[in-house]
Amino acid sequence: MEHSTTLLARLLSLHPKLIDLSLDRIIRLLAALGDPQRRLPPVIHVAGTNGKGSTIAFMRAMLEAQGLSVHVYTSPHLVQFHERIRIGQAGGSAIVSEALLADALARCEAANAGQPMTFFEMTTAAALLLFSEHPADLVLFEVGLGGRFDATNVIEQALVTVITPVSIDHTDFLGSDIKVIAAEKGGIIKARTPVVIARQEHEGSEAVLEQIAERLRAPLVRYGQEYHVIEENGRLVYQDETGLLDLPLPKMAGQHQQINAGTAIAALRTAGFGLQDTGLFERGITRADWPARMQNLGKGVLAARLPQDSELWLDGGHNLDGGRVLAQALTRMDRQNPRPLVLVSGMLASKDSVGFLMNFQGMAQHVFAVGIAGQSAGRPASEVAGHARQAGLTATVADTIEDALQQIGQQTWPVPPRVVICGSLYLAGDALARNKTPPV
């Protein structure tokens, strides 16, 4: 059998566009495969700009704490494609095996018979095929881009849909009008199916989502109205019409992760999970982890290049709001344990790097700008450095992540610094590969 790497490389050539928002092609392919999307375990469908993966990670941990088996589909991957598909089984889901993935991709390729098909459509079909053939209690399904015409929106029924914070991203496909973007994300809302709407930072996005839900008679479960999440005395307090939960804070750092945890709880309680055993939320919230979301890289070959007792963190946030929540998390950390902040940053050319880096004005002492290895769409390091200066930061170009860390390690610091590798999930994947960090 062909290796999945060979198959995936060939699938990239099937369609001239990286992204082409339409459902016609994948519906045709799924029909040729026997419509696996109609033979799935119950589904929770998740769209949004930021926080989708973390919210799914919380749901998976909480469900698995209850002993349930959960299939999971997320994107993009960080190091290896297999990370996108998790197969539910007793004792916790596992990243799809090479044998299962290669077989599913080969069957999808054969059924497609060389017709135009985007890479994401083909791999989504493979995930649906695998999920239809392996029993599980639930499927957690993440939208790739947008929602209305995203390949995952072939899902016709769901227990609940979830909309995480909507922000401006992928402007080349979704535009820069937050209301238009919210309407695209809201395209996954299904008739008479409850929709959980997380805290929305941009005025107008929640109103658009509410209008869609009302038109489809989808019951609304909104942050700040039907459910509430606050931190109180070092605990996470969640409340909805069913009652109050007094929980430990998540292992994942940042107030935004508290919001994501609350969104996950709201979705599961809306879907009927955990109403009798609230302990599953406590067990799950302390177990949930998601790579490249304020991930501590204190152990590994990269941290060894820094001064002794330095901190090394990794975050894949890559848009203006992603930078804002990262800056908020770092501000909180600095209050508790002040250290000089240094950024190692690389970004895609399609991202607003000035807007992202402006969040760190008055915080970051220096930015080491790097390119993204193996990524043709990456912004040159010299441009990232220039944009950092436009954002009011001092910046230096470094050849690689290791080179940046080496330069930081050669400097004299009054206190060991806090170093954050940030700006792109592709850069995060490169960092994890260089650090030889195993996937979660």
C-alpha positions in Angstrom: 0.0 0.0 0.0 1.2 3.5 -0.8 2.3 5.6 2.1 0.0 8.4 3.1 2.7 11.0 2.4 2.8 10.0 -1.2 -1.0 10.0 -1.5 -1.3 13.4 0.2 1.3 15.0 -2.1 -0.6 13.7 -5.1 -3.9 15.0 -3.8 -2.5 18.5 -3.6 -2.4 18.6 -7.4 -6.0 17.7 -8.0 -7.3 21.3 -7.9 -5.5 24.5 -9.0 -6.8 26.5 -6.0 -5.7 26.0 -2.4 -9.2 26.9 -1.2 -12.4 27.1 -3.3 -15.5 27.4 -1.1 -18.2 25.1 -2.6 -19.9 21.9 -1.5 -20.6 20.4 -4.9 -17.4 18.5 -5.3 -17.3 16.8 -1.9 -21.0 15.9 -2.1 -20.3 14.2 -5.4 -17.3 12.3 -3.9 -19.2 11.3 -0.8 -22.1 9.9 -2.9 -19.5 7.8 -4.7 -18.3 6.5 -1.3 -21.8 5.7 -0.2 -22.6 8.9 1.8 -20.5 8.1 5.0 -21.6 11.5 6.4 -25.0 10.0 7.0 -23.7 7.0 9.0 -21.8 8.9 11.7 -22.1 8.8 15.5 -23.8 12.0 16.9 -21.9 15.1 15.9 -20.9 18.4 17.6 -19.9 20.8 14.8 -17.6 23.8 15.7 -16.9 26.9 13.7 -15.3 30.3 14.5 -12.0 32.1 14.0 -10.2 31.6 17.3 -10.5 28.9 19.9 -12.0 26.1 17.9 -9.2 23.6 18.5 -8.9 24.4 22.2 -12.7 24.2 22.7 -12.7 20.8 21.0 -9.7 19.7 23.2 -11.7 20.6 26.3 -14.8 18.7 25.1 -12.7 15.6 24.2 -11.0 15.6 27.6 -14.4 16.0 29.4 -16.1 13.3 27.4 -13.2 10.9 27.7 -13.1 11.5 31.4 -16.6 10.0 31.4 -15.3 6.9 29.6 -16.9 7.8 26.2 -15.2 7.2 22.9 -14.8 10.3 20.7 -13.7 10.8 17.0 -12.1 14.2 16.4 -11.4 16.1 13.2 -9.3 19.3 13.4 -7.0 21.3 11.2 -4.4 22.3 10.4 -1.8 19.8 11.7 1.4 21.0 13.3 4.0 18.3 12.4 2.3 15.4 10.8 -1.0 15.2 8.9 -2.2 12.3 11.0 -2.8 14.7 13.9 -5.9 16.0 12.1 -7.9 12.7 12.6 -8.3 11.0 16.0 -10.2 7.7 16.2 -12.2 7.1 19.3 -11.6 4.0 21.3 -11.7 2.7 24.9 -9.2 4.6 27.1 -9.1 7.7 24.9 -8.9 8.6 21.2 -5.7 8.0 19.3 -4.2 9.7 16.3 -5.1 7.8 13.2 -2.7 5.0 12.2 -0.7 5.1 9.0 -2.5 2.0 7.7 -6.0 3.3 8.3 -5.2 6.8 6.9 -3.5 5.4 3.7 -6.3 3.0 3.1 -9.0 5.7 3.5 -7.1 8.2 1.3 -6.6 5.5 -1.4 -10.3 4.7 -1.5 -11.3 8.4 -1.7 -8.8 8.9 -4.5 -10.2 5.9 -6.4 -13.8 7.1 -5.9 -12.9 10.6 -7.1 -11.4 9.2 -10.3 -9.2 12.2 -11.0 -11.9 14.8 -11.0 -11.2 18.3 -9.5 -11.1 18.2 -5.7 -9.4 20.4 -3.1 -7.0 18.9 -0.7 -9.2 19.7 2.3 -12.3 18.2 0.6 -10.5 15.0 -0.1 -9.1 14.7 3.4 -12.4 15.6 5.0 -14.0 12.8 3.0 -11.4 10.4 4.3 -12.1 11.4 7.9 -15.9 11.0 7.3 -15.2 7.5 5.8 -13.1 6.5 8.8 -15.6 7.9 11.3 -18.5 6.0 9.6 -16.6 2.7 9.9 -15.5 2.9 13.5 -18.1 3.0 16.3 -17.8 5.8 18.8 -20.1 7.7 21.1 -19.5 11.1 19.5 -17.8 13.0 16.7 -16.2 16.5 17.3 -15.9 18.1 13.9 -14.0 21.4 13.3 -14.7 23.6 10.4 -11.7 24.3 8.2 -12.5 27.8 6.9 -15.7 29.8 7.1 -18.6 27.5 7.6 -21.4 27.9 5.0 -19.4 26.4 2.1 -16.7 24.6 4.2 -16.3 20.9 3.3 -17.4 19.9 6.8 -20.8 21.5 6.3 -22.0 18.3 4.5 -23.0 17.3 8.1 -26.8 17.7 7.9 -27.6 16.9 11.6 -25.8 17.6 14.8 -26.5 17.4 18.6 -25.3 21.0 18.9 -23.4 23.5 16.8 -20.8 25.8 18.4 -19.5 29.2 17.2 -16.3 30.3 18.9 -15.1 33.9 18.8 -15.4 35.4 15.3 -12.5 37.6 14.2 -11.0 39.0 10.9 -8.8 36.3 9.3 -8.5 34.7 5.8 -9.6 38.1 4.3 -8.7 36.8 0.8 -11.6 34.4 1.1 -13.9 35.8 3.7 -13.4 39.5 3.4 -12.8 42.0 6.1 -16.4 42.8 7.2 -17.0 41.2 10.5 -20.7 40.8 9.9 -20.1 39.0 6.6 -17.5 36.8 8.3 -20.0 36.0 11.1 -22.6 35.1 8.5 -20.2 32.6 6.9 -19.4 31.0 10.3 -23.1 30.9 11.1 -23.7 28.8 8.0 -23.2 25.7 10.1 -26.2 26.5 12.3 -28.8 23.9 11.7 -32.6 24.0 11.8 -34.0 23.4 15.3 -30.6 22.4 16.6 -29.2 24.3 19.6 -26.3 26.6 18.9 -23.7 27.7 21.6 -22.3 31.1 20.9 -19.1 31.9 22.7 -18.1 35.4 23.9 -17.8 37.7 20.8 -15.3 40.5 20.9 -16.5 42.4 17.8 -19.7 44.4 17.8 -22.3 43.0 15.4 -21.1 39.4 15.0 -23.4 38.1 17.8 -26.4 39.9 16.3 -25.8 38.2 12.9 -25.5 34.8 14.5 -28.7 35.4 16.5 -30.6 36.3 13.4 -29.5 33.1 11.6 -30.5 31.0 14.6 -33.9 32.7 14.9 -34.6 32.2 11.2 -33.7 28.5 11.6 -35.5 28.2 15.0 -32.2 27.0 16.5 -32.3 27.5 20.3 -29.6 30.0 21.5 -27.1 29.3 24.2 -25.1 32.5 24.5 -22.1 33.5 26.7 -23.2 36.2 29.1 -26.9 35.3 28.7 -27.8 31.6 28.9 -24.4 30.7 30.4 -21.7 32.6 32.4 -18.0 31.9 33.1 -15.8 33.8 35.6 -12.6 33.3 37.5 -13.2 33.6 41.3 -10.6 33.0 44.0 -8.4 30.9 41.7 -11.4 28.7 40.6 -13.4 28.6 37.4 -17.1 29.2 38.1 -19.6 28.2 35.4 -23.3 28.8 35.6 -26.3 28.1 33.4 -30.0 27.4 33.9 -29.1 23.8 35.1 -26.9 25.1 38.0 -23.5 26.2 39.0 -20.1 24.4 38.7 -17.1 25.3 40.9 -14.1 24.0 38.9 -10.3 24.2 38.9 -8.7 26.5 36.4 -7.6 24.9 33.1 -4.1 23.6 32.7 -3.9 25.7 29.5 -2.8 29.2 30.3 -4.7 32.4 29.6 -8.2 33.9 30.4 -9.2 33.0 26.8 -8.8 29.3 27.7 -11.2 29.8 30.6 -13.7 31.1 28.1 -13.0 28.2 25.8 -13.5 25.8 28.7 -16.9 27.4 29.5 -17.9 27.1 25.8 -17.1 23.4 25.9 -19.1 22.9 29.1 -22.1 24.8 27.6 -21.9 22.6 24.5 -21.8 19.4 26.4 -24.5 20.3 28.8 -26.7 21.5 26.0 -26.1 18.1 24.2 -27.1 16.3 27.5 -23.7 15.2 28.7 -22.5 15.5 32.3 -25.8 16.5 33.8 -25.7 13.7 36.2 -21.9 13.5 36.8 -20.5 17.0 37.0 -17.2 15.5 38.1 -16.4 14.8 34.4 -15.9 18.5 33.9 -13.5 18.8 36.8 -11.5 15.8 35.5 -11.5 17.0 31.9 -10.7 20.6 32.5 -7.4 19.7 34.2 -6.4 17.1 31.6 -7.2 19.1 28.4 -4.2 20.1 26.4 -3.8 21.5 22.9 -0.4 21.9 21.2 0.9 25.4 20.3 -1.6 27.2 22.5 0.7 28.8 25.2 2.6 25.5 25.3 5.5 25.3 27.6 8.6 24.1 25.9 10.8 24.2 29.0 12.1 20.8 28.3 13.8 20.0 25.0 16.6 20.9 22.7 15.4 24.4 22.0 15.2 25.6 25.6 18.7 24.3 26.1 20.0 27.2 24.0 18.6 29.8 26.4 20.1 31.1 29.7 19.5 28.7 32.6 16.1 29.1 34.2 14.6 30.9 31.2 11.1 30.2 30.1 10.2 29.1 26.6 6.6 29.2 25.3 5.0 28.4 22.0 1.8 29.9 20.7 0.2 29.6 17.2 -2.0 32.7 17.3 -1.6 34.5 14.0 -4.3 37.2 13.7 -5.0 40.5 15.5 -7.2 38.9 18.1 -4.9 35.9 18.5 -2.1 38.4 19.3 -4.4 40.3 21.7 -5.3 37.2 23.8 -1.6 36.1 23.8 -0.6 39.6 25.1 -3.3 39.4 27.8 -2.0 36.0 28.9 1.6 37.3 29.0 0.6 40.4 30.9 -1.0 38.2 33.6 2.1 36.0 33.7 4.3 39.1 34.1 2.3 40.3 37.1 2.8 37.0 38.8 6.5 36.5 37.8 8.1 39.5 36.1 10.7 38.6 33.4 12.0 40.3 30.2 9.8 39.3 27.3 11.4 38.4 23.9 9.5 37.2 20.9 10.7 34.9 18.1 8.2 35.6 15.4 7.5 34.4 11.8 4.3 34.9 9.9 2.5 34.1 6.6 2.5 36.9 4.0 -1.3 36.9 4.0 -1.5 37.9 7.7 -1.6 41.3 9.3 1.8 41.1 11.0 1.8 44.8 12.0 -1.6 44.4 13.7 -0.5 41.1 15.4 2.8 42.6 16.7 1.2 45.9 17.9 -0.4 43.9 20.7 3.1 43.7 22.3 4.0 47.4 22.4 5.5 48.3 25.8 5.8 44.6 26.6 8.3 42.9 24.4 11.9 44.0 24.8 12.9 42.7 21.4 11.6 40.6 18.4 13.8 38.1 16.6 12.2 37.7 13.1 12.5 34.4 11.3 11.2 32.8 8.2 9.0 29.7 8.2 10.9 26.7 7.0 9.4 24.9 4.0 6.5 27.4 3.7 6.5 29.3 0.4 3.7 31.5 1.6 5.8 32.7 4.6 6.7 36.3 4.9 10.5 36.9 4.6 12.2 37.5 8.0 13.3 40.9 6.9 9.7 42.0 6.3 8.6 40.6 9.7 11.4 42.6 11.3 10.3 45.7 9.4 6.7 45.3 10.5 7.8 44.8 14.1 9.5 48.2 13.9 6.3 49.7 12.4 4.5 48.2 15.4 6.9 50.1 17.7 9.2 47.2 18.6 12.9 46.7 18.2 13.7 43.8 15.9 16.6 41.7 14.5 16.6 39.1 11.7 17.6 35.5 12.7 18.3 32.7 10.2 16.4 30.0 12.2 14.5 29.5 15.4 17.7 27.9 16.8 19.8 31.0 15.7 17.3 33.3 17.4 17.5 31.3 20.7 21.3 31.2 20.4 21.4 35.0 20.2 19.1 35.4 23.1 21.3 32.9 25.1 24.5 34.9 24.4 23.0 38.1 25.9 23.3 39.1 29.5 20.0 39.3 31.3 19.2 40.7 34.8 16.6 38.0 35.1 16.3 34.9 32.9 13.9 36.0 30.0 10.5 34.7 29.0 10.8 33.8 25.3 7.7 33.2 23.1 7.8 31.7 19.7 4.7 33.0 18.0 2.9 34.3 14.9 2.0 31.2 12.9 0.8 27.7 13.3 3.2 26.7 10.6 6.1 28.2 12.6 4.7 26.4 15.7 4.8 23.1 13.8 8.4 23.8 12.7 9.3 24.6 16.4 7.7 21.3 17.6 9.5 19.3 15.0 12.9 20.9 15.8 12.2 20.3 19.5 11.3 16.7 18.8 8.1 17.2 20.8 5.6 14.3 20.4 2.0 15.2 19.4 -0.7 15.2 22.1 
